[in-house]
Amino acid sequence: MQLLSKILTGAVAALHVYILILEMFLWQTERGMKAFGTTPEFAAESAVLAANQGLYNGFLAAGLFWALLFLKDHMQFSVQCFFLGCVIVAGLYGGYTAKPSIYFIQALPAALALGATLLARRSVA
């Protein structure tokens, strides 16, 4: 279960690096506009806001990678759970306020990773 927890958490972190790239660097490209369902006009007007969102997604990814690569035992568990919880809250809020697919793209993978992390910790204790 520990390996599954790390794989799922790493996948959530990688997803947030991808979101960072889309929001900070590809927002006004065809790929970025297709991913978020925006028009060229909207993308141009909201580029600064999207870059800000991308930066926050980068912080989520950094926290998850920090937990996986540099922390051990209780600290790893605590930091991993904290950042996965942040992703879940962000995904729930985004799904409610912006686009329902965010529930499945962002919140669900983080919830699965958190579930695996909690089960892995329980099996070790």
PyMOL commands that set and color helices and strands:
alter all, ss='L'
color gray80, all
select helices_A, chain A and resi 2-24+30-36+40-70+73-97+101-124
alter helices_A, ss='H'
color red, helices_A
deselect
rebuild
show_as cartoon
